[in-house]
């Protein structure tokens, strides 16, 4: 079938909205009509080259935070049928590899092995092609910047049909990643002092996760005033324009003890910035690195003596150390109960043809999350 998609042909270029050819699903795969897709900073990393070598070769279709309606299922698909509504998990969960079996599906061995190829898990070939017949890769094996896509069933989580897909799509990456960074990776508990460095699409949800976990103080740190104001709506108790400003105010926010948890959710990770933020943590603080650092970054400037003398911990977190099959439905339930705010996260919506404007707005700090909405 023919459909439209936003294609990235080389680093530094804009997204090109093109007609593409899409093959029908094969064994274990589904054809999905995409209804909404979040515009995450991880897709911007493709444009800047920060993820060079870690994702599909170009040209590729971007997008990894999406939701839609199943139109067709291939042979041997279990648990999905035409008409089902699904949210995509940006990391497939095969359920059988050692990582999945040990409760760490966010590190699925099968999905991880296929990421650099951008081809289907089932047989390593492409279902997406340019109008000229050239194979297209997929961001996170999904390619949600398109009207339609073919994905493996292990990337799909079935949801209730009455949930708004322009909100549910955010559970594919940003919401779960931020929330899980606080609840799972940082292990925020009642009465904790929490600092969230970067209050965009990931950090805003780390704030929500810390609030739900019972944090006493939640400090959102971001240079953009609009993002700081939104963080206060979502549960932050303090806001600062920089790490330096937050350091000067430790006496007010933490009574001079430092934060128990520091969660790094800046748009682009930076070793020097991480080293600076490391000082925010008090004794036995846990510093969680959720944001993506450029693959070319060779080292980070963390003061090693703090690891021993103050027992500080440096922890990495992918997808908030969460599980797509457990946490996507659970967080959607919290949304329906009014305990998780998805509506405030969606700052602006765009058509597929407006995708480059959407990313320009993101770069200029105008969005917590921009969402592509498809007819």
C-alpha positions as CSV (number, residue, x, y, z in Angstrom):
1,X,0.0,0.0,0.0
2,X,1.0,3.6,-0.4
3,X,1.1,6.0,2.6
4,X,3.0,9.1,3.8
5,X,5.9,9.3,6.2
6,X,8.5,11.8,7.4
7,X,11.9,10.6,6.2
8,X,15.3,11.7,7.4
9,X,17.9,11.2,4.6
10,X,21.0,12.6,6.3
11,X,22.3,14.2,9.5
12,X,21.5,17.9,9.6
13,X,18.7,17.8,7.1
14,X,15.0,18.5,7.7
15,X,12.4,15.8,7.8
16,X,11.1,15.1,4.3
17,X,7.4,14.2,4.1
18,X,7.1,11.7,1.2
19,X,4.9,9.0,-0.3
20,X,6.3,5.6,0.7
21,X,5.4,2.0,-0.2
22,X,4.4,-0.3,2.7
23,X,4.4,-4.1,2.4
24,X,1.8,-6.2,4.2
25,X,2.6,-7.6,7.6
26,X,4.4,-11.0,7.7
27,X,4.4,-13.5,10.6
28,X,4.2,-11.9,14.0
29,X,3.6,-8.4,12.5
30,X,0.7,-6.0,12.4
31,X,-0.3,-3.1,10.1
32,X,-1.3,-0.1,12.2
33,X,-3.0,3.2,11.2
34,X,-1.2,5.8,13.3
35,X,-3.5,8.3,14.9
36,X,-1.0,10.3,17.0
37,X,2.7,10.5,17.6
38,X,4.7,12.5,20.2
39,X,7.7,14.5,19.0
40,X,10.5,13.4,21.4
41,X,14.0,14.8,21.6
42,X,15.3,11.4,20.8
43,X,14.2,11.9,17.3
44,X,16.1,15.2,17.3
45,X,19.2,13.2,18.2
46,X,18.9,11.6,14.8
47,X,19.0,15.0,13.1
48,X,22.0,16.2,15.1
49,X,23.9,12.9,14.9
50,X,24.1,12.4,18.6
51,X,22.9,8.8,18.1
52,X,25.3,8.1,15.2
53,X,25.9,4.3,15.1
54,X,23.2,3.4,17.6
55,X,20.2,3.6,15.3
56,X,19.1,2.5,11.8
57,X,21.1,3.7,8.8
58,X,19.6,6.4,6.8
59,X,17.3,7.0,5.1
60,X,14.8,6.2,7.9
61,X,11.4,7.0,9.1
62,X,11.4,8.8,12.4
63,X,9.1,8.6,15.4
64,X,8.9,6.2,18.3
65,X,6.1,7.5,20.6
66,X,2.9,6.6,18.9
67,X,-0.6,5.1,19.1
68,X,-3.0,3.8,16.5
69,X,-5.5,1.3,15.3
70,X,-4.7,-2.2,14.1
71,X,-5.8,-2.7,10.5
72,X,-4.4,-6.1,9.7
73,X,-2.5,-8.9,11.4
74,X,0.0,-11.3,10.0
75,X,0.2,-15.0,10.6
76,X,0.8,-16.2,14.2
77,X,-0.1,-12.9,15.8
78,X,-1.5,-13.6,19.3
79,X,-3.7,-11.2,21.3
80,X,-4.2,-8.6,18.6
81,X,-6.9,-8.3,15.9
82,X,-8.1,-5.6,13.5
83,X,-9.8,-2.7,15.3
84,X,-7.7,-3.0,18.4
85,X,-6.2,0.2,19.8
86,X,-2.5,0.0,20.6
87,X,0.3,2.1,22.1
88,X,3.8,1.3,20.8
89,X,6.6,0.6,23.3
90,X,9.8,2.0,21.8
91,X,11.7,-1.0,23.0
92,X,10.1,-4.3,21.9
93,X,9.5,-6.8,24.7
94,X,9.9,-10.4,23.4
95,X,9.1,-11.9,26.8
96,X,11.5,-14.7,26.3
97,X,15.1,-13.4,26.4
98,X,17.1,-13.4,29.7
99,X,16.4,-9.6,30.1
100,X,12.7,-10.0,29.7
101,X,12.5,-13.2,31.8
102,X,14.4,-11.4,34.7
103,X,12.0,-8.5,34.7
104,X,14.0,-6.1,32.6
105,X,12.1,-6.0,29.4
106,X,13.3,-2.4,28.8
107,X,16.6,-4.1,28.0
108,X,15.1,-6.8,25.7
109,X,17.9,-8.6,24.0
110,X,15.9,-9.2,20.8
111,X,14.8,-5.6,20.4
112,X,18.3,-4.2,21.2
113,X,20.0,-6.4,18.6
114,X,17.6,-5.1,15.9
115,X,17.9,-1.4,16.7
116,X,21.0,-0.6,14.6
117,X,19.5,-2.3,11.6
118,X,16.0,-0.7,11.7
119,X,14.6,-3.8,10.0
120,X,11.9,-6.2,11.2
121,X,12.7,-8.5,14.1
122,X,11.0,-11.4,12.4
123,X,13.4,-11.8,9.4
124,X,15.7,-8.8,9.3
125,X,14.1,-7.3,6.1
126,X,12.3,-4.0,5.5
127,X,8.5,-3.5,5.0
128,X,8.9,0.3,4.3
129,X,10.3,1.6,1.0
130,X,10.7,4.9,-0.8
131,X,8.6,5.5,-3.9
132,X,11.8,4.6,-5.8
133,X,12.0,1.2,-4.1
134,X,14.8,2.0,-1.6
135,X,14.5,0.2,1.8
136,X,13.8,2.5,4.7
137,X,14.9,2.0,8.3
138,X,12.7,2.7,11.3
139,X,13.4,4.7,14.4
140,X,13.1,2.2,17.3
141,X,11.7,-0.4,14.8
142,X,8.5,1.7,14.7
143,X,8.5,4.7,12.4
144,X,5.6,6.6,14.0
145,X,6.0,9.7,11.8
146,X,3.8,8.1,9.2
147,X,0.1,7.5,8.5
148,X,0.7,3.8,8.6
149,X,3.4,1.4,9.7
150,X,4.1,-2.3,10.1
151,X,5.6,-3.4,13.4
152,X,6.2,-6.6,15.3
153,X,3.6,-7.5,17.8
154,X,6.2,-7.4,20.6
155,X,6.2,-3.6,20.2
156,X,2.4,-3.3,20.7
157,X,0.4,-2.8,23.9
158,X,-3.4,-3.1,23.6
159,X,-5.4,-0.4,25.3
160,X,-9.0,0.4,25.9
161,X,-10.7,1.9,22.9
162,X,-12.2,4.8,24.8
163,X,-8.8,6.3,25.7
164,X,-7.8,9.4,23.6
165,X,-4.9,8.3,21.3
166,X,-3.4,11.8,21.2
167,X,-2.8,11.4,24.9
168,X,-2.1,7.7,25.1
169,X,0.7,8.0,22.5
170,X,2.8,9.8,25.2
171,X,3.0,6.5,27.1
172,X,5.2,5.1,24.4
173,X,8.2,7.0,25.6
174,X,8.1,10.3,27.5
175,X,5.6,9.6,30.3
176,X,6.8,6.2,31.3
177,X,10.5,7.2,30.9
178,X,10.2,10.2,33.2
179,X,7.8,8.6,35.7
180,X,9.9,5.4,35.9
181,X,13.1,7.4,36.3
182,X,11.7,8.7,39.6
183,X,9.7,5.7,40.8
184,X,11.9,2.8,39.6
185,X,15.4,4.0,38.9
186,X,15.7,6.7,41.6
187,X,13.4,4.8,44.0
188,X,11.8,8.0,45.3
189,X,10.1,7.4,48.6
190,X,7.9,9.4,50.9
191,X,9.6,12.5,52.3
192,X,12.5,12.4,49.8
193,X,14.1,15.6,48.4
194,X,14.2,15.3,44.6
195,X,15.9,17.4,41.9
196,X,14.9,17.1,38.3
197,X,17.4,18.6,35.9
198,X,15.5,19.5,32.7
199,X,11.7,20.0,32.7
200,X,10.7,19.0,29.2
201,X,8.8,15.9,28.0
202,X,10.8,13.5,30.2
203,X,11.5,15.8,33.2
204,X,7.9,16.9,33.5
205,X,6.9,13.2,34.1
206,X,9.8,12.7,36.5
207,X,8.2,15.5,38.5
208,X,4.8,13.6,38.3
209,X,6.4,10.3,39.3
210,X,8.2,11.9,42.3
211,X,4.9,13.5,43.4
212,X,3.0,10.2,43.2
213,X,5.8,8.5,45.1
214,X,5.5,11.0,48.0
215,X,8.5,13.3,47.7
216,X,8.6,16.1,50.2
217,X,10.5,18.5,47.9
218,X,10.6,18.4,44.1
219,X,12.9,21.0,42.5
220,X,12.5,21.4,38.7
221,X,15.6,23.0,37.1
222,X,15.3,24.4,33.6
223,X,16.3,27.7,31.9
224,X,12.9,28.1,30.2
225,X,10.4,29.9,32.4
226,X,7.4,28.3,30.7
227,X,8.7,24.8,31.5
228,X,9.3,25.8,35.1
229,X,5.8,27.1,35.4
230,X,4.4,23.9,33.9
231,X,6.5,21.8,36.3
232,X,4.8,23.7,39.2
233,X,1.4,22.7,37.8
234,X,2.5,19.1,37.7
235,X,3.8,18.9,41.3
236,X,7.1,20.7,41.6
237,X,7.6,22.6,44.9
238,X,10.6,24.7,43.8
239,X,12.0,25.8,40.5
240,X,15.4,27.1,39.5
241,X,16.8,28.4,36.2
242,X,20.1,26.6,36.6
243,X,22.0,24.0,38.6
244,X,24.1,26.8,40.0
245,X,21.0,28.7,41.2
246,X,19.7,25.4,42.8
247,X,23.1,24.9,44.6
248,X,22.9,28.4,46.1
249,X,19.4,27.6,47.4
250,X,20.1,24.2,49.0
251,X,19.6,25.8,52.4
252,X,16.0,26.6,51.5
253,X,15.1,23.5,49.5
254,X,16.9,20.8,51.4
255,X,17.9,22.5,54.7
256,X,21.5,22.3,53.5
257,X,21.6,18.5,53.3
258,X,21.4,18.1,49.5
259,X,18.9,16.2,47.4
260,X,18.3,12.5,48.0
261,X,17.6,11.9,44.3
262,X,18.9,13.9,41.3
263,X,17.3,12.9,37.9
264,X,19.0,14.0,34.7
265,X,16.4,14.7,32.0
266,X,18.0,17.5,29.9
267,X,17.4,17.3,26.2
268,X,21.0,16.4,25.5
269,X,23.3,14.9,28.1
270,X,26.6,16.6,28.8
271,X,29.4,15.2,30.9
272,X,30.3,18.6,32.4
273,X,26.7,19.3,33.3
274,X,26.3,15.9,34.9
275,X,29.4,16.6,37.0
276,X,27.9,19.9,38.1
277,X,24.6,18.3,38.9
278,X,26.3,15.6,40.9
279,X,27.0,18.2,43.6
280,X,23.3,18.7,44.2
281,X,23.1,15.2,45.8
282,X,23.6,14.8,49.5
283,X,25.1,11.8,51.3
284,X,24.0,8.5,49.8
285,X,22.2,10.4,47.0
286,X,21.2,8.5,43.9
287,X,21.9,10.4,40.6
288,X,19.9,8.9,37.7
289,X,21.0,9.5,34.1
290,X,18.0,9.2,31.8
291,X,18.8,11.7,29.1
292,X,20.8,10.6,26.1
293,X,24.4,11.6,25.9
294,X,26.0,11.8,22.4
295,X,27.5,8.5,21.4
296,X,30.7,10.4,20.6
297,X,31.2,11.7,24.2
298,X,34.2,9.8,25.5
299,X,34.0,10.7,29.2
300,X,31.9,12.4,31.9
301,X,33.2,14.8,34.6
302,X,31.9,13.1,37.7
303,X,33.9,13.7,40.9
304,X,34.9,10.2,41.7
305,X,35.8,10.9,45.4
306,X,32.1,11.5,46.1
307,X,31.3,8.0,45.1
308,X,33.3,6.6,48.1
309,X,33.4,9.4,50.6
310,X,29.6,10.2,50.4
311,X,28.4,6.9,49.0
312,X,26.7,8.6,46.1
313,X,25.4,6.4,43.4
314,X,25.4,7.0,39.6
315,X,22.6,5.0,37.9
316,X,21.6,4.7,34.3
317,X,18.0,4.3,33.2
318,X,16.5,3.3,29.9
319,X,12.7,3.8,29.4
320,X,12.6,4.6,33.1
321,X,13.6,1.0,33.9
322,X,9.9,0.2,33.3
323,X,7.9,-2.6,31.6
324,X,5.7,-1.7,28.6
325,X,3.1,-4.4,29.4
326,X,2.7,-3.5,33.1
327,X,3.4,0.2,33.2
328,X,1.6,1.5,30.1
329,X,-1.8,0.2,31.2
330,X,-1.2,1.1,34.8
331,X,-0.3,4.7,34.0
332,X,-3.3,5.0,31.7
333,X,-5.5,3.9,34.6
334,X,-3.9,6.7,36.7
335,X,-4.8,9.1,34.0
336,X,-8.5,8.0,34.0
337,X,-8.5,8.4,37.8
338,X,-7.1,12.0,37.6
339,X,-3.8,11.0,39.3
340,X,-1.6,11.5,36.2
341,X,-1.9,14.6,34.0
342,X,-1.4,13.9,30.3
343,X,-3.4,16.9,29.1
344,X,-1.0,19.5,30.4
345,X,1.9,17.8,28.7
346,X,0.5,18.4,25.2
347,X,1.4,22.0,24.4
348,X,0.7,22.0,20.6
349,X,-0.5,19.6,17.9
350,X,0.7,19.5,14.3
351,X,-0.1,17.8,11.1
352,X,2.6,15.6,9.4
353,X,3.3,18.4,7.0
354,X,4.1,20.6,9.9
355,X,6.7,18.3,11.5
356,X,9.7,20.6,11.0
357,X,7.8,23.5,12.6
358,X,7.0,21.2,15.5
359,X,10.7,20.4,16.1
360,X,11.6,24.0,15.7
361,X,9.2,24.9,18.4
362,X,10.8,22.1,20.6
363,X,14.3,23.6,20.0
364,X,13.0,27.0,21.0
365,X,11.5,25.7,24.3
366,X,7.9,26.3,23.3
367,X,6.7,22.7,23.9
368,X,6.6,20.3,26.8
369,X,5.4,17.9,24.1
370,X,4.3,18.5,20.6
371,X,2.1,15.8,19.1
372,X,1.5,14.9,15.5
373,X,-2.1,14.2,14.9
374,X,-3.2,12.2,11.8
375,X,-6.6,12.1,10.2
